[in-house]
């Protein structure tokens, strides 16, 4: 069965610090990979996605993620975080069933 | 971009009553809609997948007689929580998709059962 694991549950950073959130998945077939963000009191928004092609994917708001097939990983990165990046971040995987399976989520708190 | 709405955004009901939550795709036709449940500070758990005009497919452990899903048109799916109990209190989120590509999420409905 598909599963997604996010290593960091709660991350606290100062503004301008670099961010990397880990995501590993368990699934043997072809996958689509996603990172979603949920700002306080708001609904889920898509940050970026990987379907195929270049494994380095750039998303909105300066975020990027790298798909490393051999490591079953899809880590999210941002070189310099801002206070407005404070939110909950979810990694998600979709296999051939079409279902999105979400990781546990990572709470990012950016201190001004 | 694609917009998905949910109504109501929050609802309080008494134990034993039923509550209906609507999910609409506003500017596209959704062949598939998904219903998720999110507990505080936790991830989204898929409850069921509904395809327009057919019965919903429920995930293991989700009671289909308790969580009734209807996907009567390409723009509307409804989730009815029947005989609600306090443990059903949660945040319910729907998403809508076209084929096997991106899903678009609604803003969610907070259900509180007293």
Interface residues (C-beta under 8 A of the other chain):
Chain A: X36 X42 X43 X44 X45 X46 X49 X90 X98 X99 X100 X101 X102 X103 X104 X105 X107
Chain B: X32 X34 X41 X42 X43 X44 X45 X46 X49 X93 X95 X97 X100 X102 X103 X105 X106 X107 X108
